[in-house]
């Protein structure tokens, strides 16, 4: 399928492909070709943002546990376990929210192209 942008700022690869096609193609476009409008966008990977939030939560939990004066009543690993659960939950939630916000922004920046099948 060849694409021709309906937006003035097309990605370089699509523009180069279109200009190469226009110069090398001497046959006229067929009438009644089934044209489709396609949308192109770069969407963030939500799983990557959640995993990054969990890893940052683990680092924050370790630092909070390490620099906390501690308690004689609880061990380091018990305090770290509770802090890791809390910080990882907060990190995963913030990562998911950030990914959703960036996904919404990418929807607004989506480009629309007209696709025509080739022989």
Buried (B, 14 or more C-beta within 10 A) or exposed (E): EBBBBEEEEBBEEBBEBBEEEEEEEEEEEEEEEEEEEEEBEEEBEBEEBBBBBBBBBBEBBBEBBEEEEEEEEEEEEEBBBEBBEBBBEBBBEBBBEBBEEBBEEEEEEEBEBEBBEEE
